Amino acid sequence: MFDAIAWTPGFSQGALFLVSFLAATVLPLGSEWLLAAMILQGQDPVGCVLVATSGNSLGALTTYAIGLWGGTFFVERVLSIDAERRQKAERLYERLGSWSLLLSWVPIVGDPLCLLGGVLRVGLARFVLLVTAGKLARYAAVGYLVYVGI
């Protein structure tokens, strides 16, 4: 039987995955707000962090694939990564090498770093490990801060 008092509408894990995925690709979105909202609604923080990390990491992998196989048109026109953003990512990449992929969650340079990882043919396993570690750390920090702030 449906109990209207016990039922509270909320966001689904699928929505979190989709928003997190899109936030790491073409669209200028943030996904932290949805993670926070879901935790505040009482959803499992660990599960939410893992879903957000998975979606965002797969989105970054899409950007990596574009760098691996895509052309300049796709990079500049579709992803809107201009020369200045790409140069910032290249300078960071020159200083830190593939370790810079740990910073793939950082706004403005994160997407170009993932793209550069593909362009420079970083090994797939190394890319996935570094990007996922960085994104997990970010989502875990957000999730923790929201959870303890409740």
URSUL-V103394 format. One record per run of one state. SS is the DSSP state (2 for helix, 1 for strand, 0 for the rest). FROM is the first residue (numbers start at 1). LEN is the number of residues. If there is no record, write none. Layout:
ss=SS from=FROM len=LEN
ss=SS from=FROM len=LEN
This chain:
ss=0 from=1 len=12
ss=2 from=13 len=11
ss=0 from=24 len=8
ss=2 from=32 len=9
ss=0 from=41 len=4
ss=2 from=45 len=25
ss=0 from=70 len=2
ss=2 from=72 len=7
ss=0 from=79 len=4
ss=2 from=83 len=21
ss=0 from=104 len=6
ss=2 from=110 len=10
ss=0 from=120 len=4
ss=2 from=124 len=25
ss=0 from=149 len=2
